[in-house]
């Protein structure tokens, strides 16, 4: 169970839910993803290239990452958004810090909060929900221009093709709730279009939204928690595409659309699934998580589904990847891991299956990370995905 959602429920924060979740006509036309709870461990080593890029991010006094809030791997660079330090860091593939953006303040060219972050054409894009602006900077952190966002509200932002998108929730900006807002990122174009509006949402839902969008090759798949519908965005058009069926493990609807405190209490007590927590996809597969230990993998080609409790790479000594800390970007599986995780494993006498490592360099690096300082910045692990390979 995600403690963030639990705390939001306990605090009674009014938040969001999914678009058109109640619409039965819509659901009847969706491709079903039926979850089989016979969880298996899945070795994905044959699905990625043997070469693995392991990148310990440089740690300096002025570069201390509190939490990776947003991670982008693009143009052979690693972009890290950290809303704890309210900064964006740019690293090369060796983990060297190239530049840093920290322009916190209430003055011109500054932001108060990084509510969402993305990269487009080497521009760093920050959505500040407090100042109600979208700010653009170059890779060196120099201010370029800003866009007025006072008419909209977003909880997640991403770029696709030549457009910038903000996914909205129950908040009520002038342009309305439950929208996907489409903007042109260029300075001279201030048009905003609202799509995916819905008037079928229960206004009393007390839920939270997080980041639930996977981008891959001109197509986005996203959901709005706690709905079970996956939407597809391609060429500016949005269509509901998949409906996830959790079976008897799904939190009953009478709790789903009730108050958050009761729903979370029942879910914890009876081990119910409260909804989709993360979304990613590749050419062939959709990856979903619905709890900290449950990874749902759907094969678009065959319609098969597998629920993996442990998703690991044998060629990396059996190292297990956490999908909720991972994304798929431009054909690469990109994840991060805090150094403290390696140090704790060392203290617990965890042993890698060293004979399985394909690379002596990576094996040695993994071992060295167990001796690192727990305060060091996280490590980025990048694996190239093979095309059209049977994953399971």
DOKOL-226034 format. One record per atom (N, C-alpha, C): x, y, z. Coordinates in steps of 0.05 Angstrom, whole numbers, padded with zeros to 5 digits, always signed. Layout:
XYZ/...
This chain:
+00017-00024+00000/+00000+00000+00000/+00017+00025+00000/+00012+00044-00017/+00027+00068-00019/+00020+00086+00005/+00040+00091+00022/+00034+00107+00046/+00025+00135+00040/+00033+00146+00017/+00024+00172+00009/-00006+00173+00007/-00017+00153-00006/-00046+00152-00010/-00060+00148+00017/-00048+00132+00034/-00060+00127+00060/-00061+00153+00076/-00040+00168+00076/-00040+00193+00091/-00059+00213+00080/-00062+00214+00054/-00081+00232+00042/-00109+00224+00051/-00115+00198+00052/-00141+00189+00061/-00146+00197+00090/-00125+00193+00106/-00128+00200+00135/-00132+00230+00139/-00119+00246+00123/-00122+00274+00126/-00147+00285+00113/-00161+00269+00098/-00186+00278+00086/-00182+00298+00063/-00159+00296+00049/-00154+00314+00027/-00173+00309+00004/-00187+00329-00006/-00205+00324-00029/-00188+00322-00054/-00192+00299-00069/-00176+00296-00093/-00193+00283-00114/-00179+00267-00132/-00191+00259-00157/-00198+00231-00161/-00212+00226-00183/-00215+00199-00193/-00217+00198-00223/-00222+00175-00234/-00218+00171-00262/-00241+00181-00280/-00234+00186-00305/-00252+00196-00325/-00270+00173-00335/-00296+00177-00334/-00315+00159-00346/-00314+00131-00334/-00306+00128-00309/-00303+00102-00297/-00331+00088-00295/-00352+00103-00291/-00378+00092-00288/-00391+00084-00314/-00381+00094-00336/-00394+00091-00362/-00393+00062-00372/-00415+00048-00370/-00415+00019-00377/-00413+00016-00407/-00425+00034-00423/-00423+00031-00452/-00394+00034-00461/-00380+00052-00448/-00351+00055-00454/-00336+00030-00448/-00341+00019-00424/-00326-00005-00415/-00331-00029-00433/-00354-00031-00445/-00361-00054-00461/-00343-00056-00486/-00332-00033-00495/-00316-00032-00520/-00286-00033-00514/-00278-00036-00489/-00250-00036-00483/-00238-00064-00483/-00212-00065-00489/-00197-00090-00488/-00193-00097-00459/-00202-00121-00450/-00199-00128-00421/-00171-00137-00415/-00161-00129-00392/-00136-00140-00381/-00144-00154-00355/-00148-00180-00356/-00157-00195-00333/-00133-00204-00317/-00132-00196-00292/-00109-00201-00275/-00111-00229-00263/-00090-00245-00268/-00087-00271-00256/-00069-00268-00231/-00080-00275-00208/-00065-00270-00183/-00046-00293-00176/-00041-00310-00195/-00021-00331-00191/+00007-00319-00197/+00017-00304-00178/+00041-00288-00182/+00065-00306-00186/+00083-00298-00204/+00107-00313-00210/+00131-00293-00209/+00155-00304-00204/+00179-00289-00208/+00186-00289-00238/+00193-00267-00249/+00198-00265-00278/+00226-00255-00283/+00243-00271-00297/+00269-00263-00305/+00267-00250-00332/+00273-00223-00334/+00270-00208-00358/+00296-00205-00373/+00317-00220-00366/+00344-00215-00377/+00345-00219-00407/+00328-00237-00418/+00329-00242-00447/+00314-00220-00462/+00301-00202-00448/+00285-00181-00461/+00302-00156-00466/+00325-00154-00453/+00342-00130-00455/+00370-00139-00465/+00384-00120-00476/+00412-00125-00485/+00430-00131-00461/+00451-00146-00466/+00470-00153-00444/+00483-00128-00433/+00489-00108-00450/+00502-00084-00440/+00483-00068-00423/+00492-00060-00399/+00476-00045-00380/+00491-00021-00372/+00478+00002-00372/+00490+00027-00363/+00483+00032-00334/+00503+00031-00317/+00499+00036-00288/+00512+00063-00282/+00496+00082-00273/+00506+00110-00271/+00502+00120-00243/+00523+00119-00226/+00521+00132-00199/+00522+00163-00204/+00502+00177-00195/+00500+00206-00200/+00520+00220-00181/+00534+00239-00192/+00555+00253-00177/+00542+00267-00153/+00556+00264-00130/+00547+00277-00105/+00566+00300-00098/+00554+00324-00095/+00569+00348-00088/+00553+00363-00067/+00566+00382-00054/+00553+00398-00034/+00528+00412-00045/+00531+00421-00070/+00508+00436-00082/+00492+00417-00100/+00496+00391-00098/+00481+00372-00114/+00474+00348-00097/+00454+00352-00080/+00445+00331-00062/+00415+00326-00068/+00409+00303-00079/+00382+00297-00088/+00367+00286-00064/+00345+00299-00056/+00329+00289-00034/+00311+00267-00043/+00299+00269-00066/+00281+00249-00077/+00278+00253-00107/+00281+00232-00122/+00276+00234-00151/+00246+00235-00155/+00236+00259-00161/+00208+00263-00166/+00202+00258-00196/+00220+00266-00213/+00217+00262-00242/+00244+00254-00254/+00243+00234-00272/+00267+00224-00284/+00263+00222-00314/+00280+00235-00329/+00279+00235-00359/+00306+00227-00370/+00306+00207-00388/+00331+00200-00402/+00327+00206-00431/+00342+00226-00441/+00337+00236-00468/+00363+00248-00479/+00368+00243-00504/+00392+00255-00517/+00417+00248-00502/+00419+00223-00492/+00442+00214-00477/+00448+00230-00452/+00427+00242-00441/+00430+00258-00416/+00408+00248-00397/+00414+00252-00371/+00396+00244-00350/+00386+00269-00336/+00360+00273-00336/+00348+00297-00323/+00333+00287-00298/+00340+00300-00276/+00328+00292-00250/+00313+00316-00239/+00288+00314-00234/+00272+00334-00220/+00268+00326-00192/+00275+00344-00173/+00274+00338-00144/+00258+00360-00131/+00233+00354-00124/+00216+00375-00112/+00222+00380-00083/+00238+00363-00070/+00247+00368-00042/+00267+00391-00042/+00286+00390-00060/+00306+00412-00061/+00297+00433-00081/+00274+00428-00095/+00263+00446-00115/+00284+00453-00136/+00296+00432-00147/+00317+00436-00166/+00314+00415-00189/+00327+00421-00211/+00329+00402-00234/+00359+00399-00240/+00368+00374-00241/+00396+00369-00246/+00399+00355-00273/+00420+00362-00288/+00426+00349-00314/+00453+00335-00312/+00453+00309-00317/+00477+00293-00316/+00483+00281-00343/+00509+00274-00348/+00515+00259-00372/+00514+00229-00365/+00520+00212-00384/+00517+00183-00380/+00538+00171-00362/+00558+00187-00354/+00577+00179-00334/+00570+00188-00306/+00547+00202-00304/+00538+00212-00278/+00549+00239-00270/+00564+00252-00288/+00576+00278-00281/+00555+00300-00284/+00554+00317-00264/+00535+00339-00264/+00543+00359-00285/+00524+00364-00304/+00529+00383-00326/+00518+00411-00319/+00495+00411-00307/+00483+00437-00300/+00461+00432-00279/+00452+00454-00267/+00432+00452-00246/+00414+00477-00248/+00388+00472-00245/+00369+00494-00245/+00356+00495-00217/+00360+00517-00203/+00346+00522-00178/+00340+00552-00177/+00317+00559-00186/+00308+00587-00188/+00283+00591-00171/+00286+00586-00145/+00263+00587-00127/+00259+00615-00117/+00235+00625-00119/+00229+00651-00109/+00203+00661-00121/+00195+00685-00113/+00170+00696-00122/+00175+00718-00143/+00199+00721-00152/+00205+00741-00171/+00202+00732-00200/+00207+00750-00219/+00206+00742-00247/+00226+00720-00253/+00219+00702-00271/+00236+00680-00280/+00241+00659-00258/+00226+00660-00236/+00229+00641-00215/+00203+00625-00211/+00206+00603-00196/+00183+00586-00190/+00182+00581-00160/+00159+00574-00150/+00155+00568-00122/+00154+00538-00117/+00146+00523-00138/+00141+00494-00134/+00144+00480-00161/+00156+00456-00160/+00157+00439-00184/+00135+00418-00182/+00111+00426-00190/+00088+00408-00189/+00091+00386-00210/+00104+00393-00233/+00109+00373-00254/+00133+00383-00270/+00147+00364-00283/+00171+00371-00298/+00173+00353-00322/+00183+00365-00345/+00188+00348-00368/+00210+00363-00385/+00218+00350-00406/+00239+00360-00424/+00228+00359-00453/+00231+00381-00468/+00224+00381-00496/+00244+00397-00511/+00256+00385-00532/+00276+00398-00548/+00297+00411-00531/+00307+00397-00511/+00328+00406-00493/+00319+00429-00475/+00294+00436-00476/+00284+00456-00457/+00273+00443-00432/+00280+00454-00409/+00270+00444-00384/+00243+00458-00378/+00222+00443-00374/+00195+00454-00371/+00185+00448-00343/+00179+00469-00328/+00169+00467-00301/+00140+00478-00299/+00123+00462-00288/+00096+00472-00282/+00095+00479-00252/+00090+00504-00247/+00087+00515-00220/+00058+00519-00214/+00046+00502-00198/+00018+00504-00192/+00011+00525-00171/+00032+00536-00158/+00027+00558-00139/+00026+00585-00154/+00045+00589-00172/+00044+00614-00187/+00027+00612-00212/+00017+00587-00217/-00001+00582-00240/+00013+00590-00267/+00037+00580-00270/+00053+00586-00294/+00068+00561-00303/+00074+00560-00329/+00092+00540-00340/+00117+00555-00349/+00140+00547-00338/+00165+00562-00343/+00184+00545-00359/+00198+00557-00378/+00216+00544-00396/+00244+00555-00392/+00264+00536-00389/+00292+00543-00385/+00308+00527-00405/+00332+00537-00411/+00350+00520-00428/+00365+00501-00409/+00382+00483-00421/+00395+00462-00406/+00414+00473-00385/+00423+00498-00389/+00441+00510-00369/+00427+00524-00347/+00400+00523-00347/+00384+00535-00326/+00377+00564-00331/+00383+00574-00355/+00376+00602-00361/+00347+00604-00369/+00333+00624-00359/+00305+00628-00365/+00300+00635-00394/+00280+00623-00406/+00273+00629-00434/+00247+00644-00436/+00225+00633-00426/+00199+00646-00427/+00180+00631-00409/+00156+00641-00406/+00136+00628-00390/+00109+00629-00404/+00091+00612-00395/+00063+00612-00405/+00044+00614-00381/+00022+00629-00386/+00002+00632-00366/-00014+00606-00363/-00016+00596-00338/-00032+00572-00332/-00054+00578-00312/-00063+00603-00311/-00083+00610-00291/-00110+00599-00297/-00115+00591-00322/-00141+00580-00330/-00143+00550-00327/-00121+00537-00321/-00120+00508-00320/-00107+00498-00294/-00107+00472-00291/-00094+00460-00268/-00084+00433-00276/-00060+00425-00268/-00049+00399-00276/-00037+00385-00253/-00037+00358-00255/-00024+00341-00235/-00002+00324-00247/-00001+00323-00273/+00021+00310-00288/+00024+00324-00314/+00049+00326-00323/+00055+00340-00348/+00074+00322-00365/+00069+00322-00391/+00087+00307-00409/+00086+00319-00437/+00106+00313-00452/+00108+00322-00480/+00103+00298-00498/+00089+00302-00520/+00084+00281-00540/+00082+00295-00567/+00098+00285-00586/+00100+00298-00612/+00107+00327-00608/+00091+00346-00617/+00097+00374-00615/+00079+00388-00595/+00068+00373-00576/+00049+00384-00557/+00057+00379-00529/+00048+00396-00511/+00052+00394-00483/+00025+00388-00470/+00024+00368-00452/-00002+00360-00440/+00000+00362-00410/-00022+00372-00398/-00026+00371-00369/-00051+00355-00363/-00049+00335-00346/-00072+00319-00338/-00084+00332-00313/-00110+00337-00314/-00124+00352-00293/-00139+00332-00275/-00149+00343-00252/-00164+00326-00233/-00189+00340-00225/-00198+00335-00200/-00223+00346-00190/-00221+00376-00184/-00197+00387-00185/-00194+00416-00181/-00211+00430-00202/-00219+00454-00196/-00238+00468-00213/-00227+00494-00224/-00209+00493-00243/-00199+00517-00256/-00220+00528-00275/-00217+00552-00285/-00237+00563-00303/-00244+00546-00327/-00225+00530-00337/-00230+00514-00361/-00242+00487-00354/-00246+00481-00328/-00260+00457-00320/-00243+00435-00309/-00257+00416-00296/-00243+00393-00283/-00243+00369-00302/-00226+00349-00294/-00225+00324-00309/-00219+00328-00339/-00198+00342-00344/-00190+00347-00372/-00161+00338-00376/-00155+00334-00401/-00127+00333-00410/-00123+00359-00426/-00107+00377-00415/-00102+00402-00429/-00079+00400-00448/-00083+00409-00472/-00063+00408-00493/-00053+00436-00500/-00026+00440-00499/-00014+00466-00504/+00007+00463-00525/+00013+00485-00539/+00036+00486-00557/+00059+00497-00541/+00082+00482-00540/+00104+00491-00523/+00119+00516-00534/+00114+00523-00559/+00129+00546-00570/+00120+00572-00558/+00138+00591-00556/+00134+00616-00542/+00111+00632-00554/+00109+00632-00580/+00090+00650-00593/+00061+00640-00593/+00057+00615-00584/+00030+00603-00586/+00019+00598-00558/-00003+00612-00551/-00014+00609-00524/-00040+00595-00523/-00047+00581-00545/-00073+00567-00546/-00072+00543-00527/-00095+00539-00514/-00099+00516-00497/-00125+00502-00504/-00123+00475-00508/-00147+00460-00515/-00152+00440-00493/-00178+00437-00485/-00186+00419-00464/-00200+00395-00477/-00189+00371-00472/-00201+00346-00483/-00205+00326-00461/-00221+00306-00466/-00227+00285-00447/-00242+00296-00423/-00260+00314-00428/-00277+00324-00406/-00298+00303-00400/-00307+00303-00375/-00328+00284-00367/-00346+00297-00346/-00372+00293-00350/-00391+00303-00330/-00403+00280-00314/-00390+00256-00315/-00401+00232-00302/-00387+00226-00276/-00372+00245-00266/-00356+00240-00242/-00371+00248-00217/-00370+00230-00197/-00383+00236-00172/-00367+00259-00158/-00379+00282-00152/-00365+00305-00142/-00356+00301-00113/-00364+00280-00099/-00358+00276-00071/-00334+00257-00066/-00321+00249-00088/-00299+00229-00085/-00275+00243-00071/-00265+00229-00051/-00242+00240-00036/-00217+00224-00040/-00207+00223-00065/-00184+00207-00072/-00160+00224-00081/-00138+00211-00087/-00114+00225-00096/-00106+00216-00123/-00092+00234-00137/-00080+00226-00163/-00050+00229-00161/-00037+00212-00175/-00008+00212-00176/+00001+00212-00205/+00025+00203-00211/+00034+00202-00238/+00028+00175-00251/+00010+00175-00270/+00001+00150-00281/+00001+00151-00312/+00023+00157-00323/+00024+00160-00352/+00050+00148-00363/+00048+00132-00384/+00071+00121-00397/+00073+00132-00426/+00096+00142-00434/+00100+00153-00460/+00119+00136-00476/+00112+00129-00501/+00129+00113-00517/+00123+00117-00547/+00143+00126-00562/+00141+00129-00591/+00115+00142-00601/+00110+00166-00591/+00088+00181-00601/+00061+00172-00591/+00061+00155-00570/+00036+00146-00558/+00038+00146-00528/+00017+00157-00515/+00015+00157-00486/-00007+00139-00477/-00003+00124-00456/-00024+00109-00443/-00025+00119-00414/-00049+00126-00405/-00051+00137-00378/-00077+00129-00366/-00078+00132-00339/-00103+00127-00324/-00105+00149-00303/-00128+00150-00290/-00132+00168-00268/-00141+00152-00244/-00126+00152-00223/-00132+00135-00199/-00156+00145-00185/-00175+00128-00176/-00174+00099-00175/-00188+00085-00197/-00192+00098-00220/-00206+00084-00242/-00189+00062-00254/-00202+00043-00268/-00188+00020-00279/-00186+00022-00310/-00194+00044-00321/-00193+00048-00350/-00166+00060-00358/-00153+00048-00379/-00129+00059-00391/-00136+00074-00416/-00128+00099-00418/-00133+00115-00442/-00109+00116-00459/-00113+00118-00486/-00092+00120-00505/-00093+00148-00518/-00070+00161-00519/-00068+00187-00532/-00048+00184-00555/-00058+00190-00579/-00041+00188-00603/-00050+00208-00624/-00031+00223-00635/-00037+00243-00655/-00059+00263-00646/-00058+00270-00620/-00077+00289-00610/-00104+00279-00603/-00109+00253-00608/-00135+00241-00602/-00134+00223-00578/-00154+00224-00561/-00155+00207-00537/-00178+00188-00540/-00172+00162-00534/-00193+00142-00534/-00189+00123-00511/-00211+00115-00497/-00208+00094-00477/-00200+00068-00491/-00180+00054-00481/-00170+00031-00495/-00171+00004-00480/-00165+00005-00454/-00164-00020-00438/-00180-00017-00412/-00190-00039-00402/-00203-00040-00376/-00190-00062-00360/-00178-00055-00337/-00165-00074-00320/-00185-00087-00301/-00186-00114-00301/-00204-00129-00284/-00188-00142-00262/-00191-00131-00238/-00176-00142-00215/-00191-00165-00201/-00215-00171-00210/-00230-00193-00198/-00238-00187-00170/-00238-00208-00153/-00247-00206-00125/-00228-00190-00108/-00204-00184-00117/-00185-00169-00101/-00190-00139-00103/-00208-00131-00121/-00214-00102-00124/-00230-00092-00100/-00222-00069-00090/-00238-00056-00069/-00266-00052-00079/-00286-00062-00064/-00314-00059-00073/-00322-00030-00079/-00339-00027-00099/-00346-00001-00109/-00358+00017-00088/-00373+00005-00069/-00385+00022-00048/-00364+00037-00031/-00340+00025-00030/-00318+00039-00016/-00303+00057-00035/-00300+00048-00060/-00285+00064-00080/-00296+00092-00082/-00322+00095-00082/-00333+00121-00087/-00344+00134-00061/-00333+00124-00038/-00340+00136-00012/-00317+00153-00002/-00315+00156+00024/-00294+00173+00035/-00268+00158+00036/-00246+00172+00033/-00220+00160+00030/-00211+00145+00055/-00218+00155+00079/-00209+00143+00104/-00220+00114+00106/-00246+00112+00101/-00259+00085+00104/-00248+00066+00083/-00244+00077+00058/-00234+00060+00037/-00206+00049+00043/-00189+00066+00053/-00162+00057+00059/-00162+00037+00082/-00178+00042+00102/-00180+00024+00125/-00189-00004+00116/-00209-00005+00099/-00219-00031+00089/-00198-00045+00072/-00185-00029+00055/-00165-00041+00037/-00142-00053+00052/-00133-00039+00073/-00111-00050+00089/-00120-00074+00105/-00143-00073+00116/-00153-00096+00132/-00158-00121+00116/-00170-00118+00092/-00178-00142+00076/-00160-00147+00052/-00137-00132+00050/-00118-00137+00028/-00131-00133+00001/-00145-00111-00003/-00157-00104-00028/-00138-00087-00045/-00141-00088-00071/-00127-00070-00089/-00144-00045-00092/-00131-00021-00089/-00145+00004-00091/-00143+00017-00118/-00127+00007-00136/-00126+00018-00162/-00098+00016-00174/-00095+00026-00199/-00070+00026-00213/-00052+00048-00202/-00027+00041-00197/-00009+00061-00185/+00011+00072-00205/+00021+00056-00223/+00040+00066-00244/+00033+00053-00271/+00040+00067-00292/+00036+00057-00319/+00061+00062-00336/+00069+00041-00351/+00091+00044-00371/+00084+00025-00394/+00095+00030-00417/+00091+00012-00439/+00113+00013-00460/+00116-00009-00474/+00135-00011-00496/+00120-00017-00522/+00134-00024-00543/+00121-00031-00568/+00100-00053-00563/+00106-00072-00547/+00090-00096-00544/+00076-00099-00517/+00087-00088-00496/+00077-00094-00469/+00068-00069-00454/+00048-00073-00437/+00039-00053-00418/+00047-00063-00390/+00059-00045-00374/+00067-00052-00347/+00052-00035-00327/+00039-00048-00308/+00023-00035-00288/+00032-00044-00261/+00031-00027-00241/+00034-00035-00213/+00008-00027-00199/+00000-00044-00181/-00024-00038-00165/-00019-00041-00135/+00006-00048-00128/+00015-00048-00100/+00045-00049-00101/+00057-00048-00078/+00086-00047-00078/+00100-00073-00087/+00085-00095-00087/+00097-00121-00094/+00083-00135-00117/+00066-00120-00131/+00051-00133-00153/+00055-00118-00179/+00067-00132-00199/+00072-00121-00225/+00056-00136-00246/+00038-00121-00259/+00021-00133-00280/+00033-00127-00307/+00037-00148-00323/+00049-00145-00349/+00029-00156-00370/+00022-00140-00390/+00002-00147-00410/+00015-00147-00437/+00012-00169-00452/+00023-00171-00479/+00002-00162-00499/+00007-00139-00512/-00012-00128-00531/-00015-00146-00555/+00005-00162-00562/+00005-00179-00586/-00012-00204-00582/-00009-00216-00559/-00022-00242-00554/-00047-00240-00535/-00049-00217-00521/-00070-00214-00501/-00065-00229-00475/-00042-00241-00472/-00035-00255-00447/-00027-00235-00425/-00031-00244-00400/-00025-00227-00377/-00009-00244-00357/+00010-00231-00344/+00025-00244-00323/+00028-00225-00300/+00025-00235-00276/+00028-00220-00252/+00054-00229-00239/+00074-00211-00238/+00100-00218-00228/+00104-00205-00201/+00111-00222-00181/+00117-00211-00155/+00145-00200-00154/+00163-00214-00169/+00191-00205-00170/+00200-00204-00200/+00209-00181-00208/+00217-00176-00236/+00247-00172-00236/+00262-00193-00244/+00291-00192-00240/+00306-00198-00265/+00332-00191-00265/+00350-00196-00287/+00372-00215-00277/+00371-00240-00287/+00391-00260-00279/+00419-00251-00286/+00423-00237-00308/+00449-00229-00317/+00461-00207-00301/+00445-00196-00282/+00455-00176-00263/+00456-00188-00235/+00462-00214-00234/+00465-00227-00209/+00438-00232-00195/+00416-00230-00210/+00390-00234-00198/+00378-00209-00186/+00390-00186-00194/+00380-00160-00183/+00351-00156-00192/+00334-00149-00173/+00305-00145-00178/+00300-00115-00183/+00285-00110-00204/+00278-00082-00212/+00251-00075-00200/+00248-00051-00190/+00223-00042-00179/+00209-00025-00200/+00187-00036-00211/+00174-00022-00234/+00163+00005-00227/+00155+00009-00202/+00143+00035-00195/+00165+00057-00193/+00190+00049-00193/+00212+00069-00195/+00224+00069-00223/+00210+00059-00242/+00221+00055-00269/+00203+00067-00290/+00214+00071-00314/+00199+00080-00337/+00211+00069-00362/+00196+00070-00384/+00207+00062-00410/+00208+00087-00427/+00232+00093-00436/+00237+00118-00451/+00254+00112-00476/+00242+00117-00499/+00256+00114-00525/+00270+00087-00528/+00256+00066-00520/+00266+00039-00523/+00285+00030-00501/+00287+00045-00479/+00304+00038-00457/+00287+00034-00432/+00295+00015-00416/+00283+00011-00389/+00300+00026-00370/+00289+00047-00358/+00304+00066-00341/+00294+00064-00312/+00311+00060-00294/+00303+00058-00266/+00324+00071-00248/+00317+00075-00223/+00337+00086-00205/+00335+00071-00178/+00357+00072-00164/+00359+00059-00138/+00376+00075-00119/+00366+00078-00095/+00382+00093-00075/+00406+00076-00066/+00428+00090-00061/+00452+00076-00052/+00447+00062-00026/+00430+00073-00009/+00425+00061+00017/+00414+00032+00014/+00401+00026-00008/+00390-00001-00013/+00413-00021-00015/+00434-00013-00030/+00457-00031-00032/+00472-00034-00005/+00475-00012+00009/+00489-00013+00035/+00474-00031+00055/+00448-00029+00055/+00432-00046+00073/+00435-00075+00066/+00435-00081+00039/+00439-00109+00031/+00466-00120+00040/+00486-00103+00040/+00512-00111+00049/+00511-00118+00079/+00498-00101+00094/+00495-00105+00123/+00480-00130+00129/+00461-00138+00111/+00445-00162+00115/+00458-00187+00103/+00483-00184+00093/+00498-00206+00081/+00485-00216+00056/+00473-00198+00040/+00461-00206+00015/+00483-00212-00005/+00481-00234-00019/+00501-00242-00038/+00490-00244-00066/+00503-00230-00085/+00495-00232-00113/+00504-00260-00124/+00489-00269-00144/+00498-00293-00158/+00519-00285-00179/+00544-00282-00169/+00564-00269-00185/+00571-00284-00211/+00566-00310-00212/+00572-00325-00236/+00553-00317-00259/+00531-00304-00252/+00512-00297-00273/+00517-00270-00286/+00534-00254-00274/+00540-00228-00286/+00552-00230-00313/+00541-00216-00333/+00553-00217-00360/+00577-00198-00362/+00578-00179-00344/+00600-00159-00346/+00615-00158-00319/+00641-00162-00320/+00658-00159-00297/+00657-00131-00286/+00655-00112-00304/+00654-00083-00296/+00629-00078-00279/+00606-00088-00289/+00581-00083-00274/+00581-00098-00247/+00592-00122-00248/+00594-00138-00223/+00610-00123-00202/+00633-00112-00211/+00650-00097-00192/+00637-00071-00183/+00622-00058-00201/+00608-00034-00194/+00587-00039-00173/+00571-00060-00177/+00551-00067-00158/+00563-00072-00130/+00586-00085-00130/+00600-00091-00104/+00609-00064-00091/+00620-00046-00108/+00630-00021-00097/+00607-00004-00085/+00584-00006-00098/+00561+00009-00088/+00553+00001-00060/+00558-00024-00053/+00552-00033-00026/+00570-00021-00005/+00592-00009-00014/+00610+00004+00005/+00607+00035+00004/+00589+00045-00011/+00586+00074-00015/+00574+00087+00010/+00574+00113+00010/+00562+00129+00032/+00532+00129+00027/+00517+00123+00048/+00487+00122+00045/+00476+00149+00037/+00491+00171+00041/+00481+00197+00033/+00487+00204+00004/+00500+00186-00010/+00506+00192-00038/+00481+00193-00055/+00483+00207-00077/+00460+00209-00095/+00452+00182-00107/+00427+00179-00117/+00418+00153-00128/+00435+00144-00152/+00430+00119-00159/+00443+00107-00182/+00421+00102-00204/+00427+00109-00228/+00409+00105-00251/+00418+00080-00266/+00400+00063-00273/+00406+00038-00287/+00390+00038-00313/+00404+00037-00336/+00392+00040-00362/+00397+00014-00378/+00376+00001-00388/+00378-00023-00403/+00363-00020-00430/+00376-00028-00452/+00365-00026-00478/+00346-00050-00483/+00321-00044-00491/+00301-00064-00496/+00304-00076-00524/+00304-00102-00526/+00304-00115-00552/+00276-00113-00565/+00274-00113-00591/+00249-00110-00604/+00234-00136-00607/+00208-00136-00602/+00190-00158-00607/+00200-00185-00596/+00207-00185-00571/+00217-00210-00558/+00195-00219-00539/+00191-00245-00538/+00172-00257-00519/+00182-00253-00491/+00169-00238-00475/+00177-00233-00448/+00169-00256-00429/+00146-00268-00435/+00137-00291-00418/+00120-00309-00435/
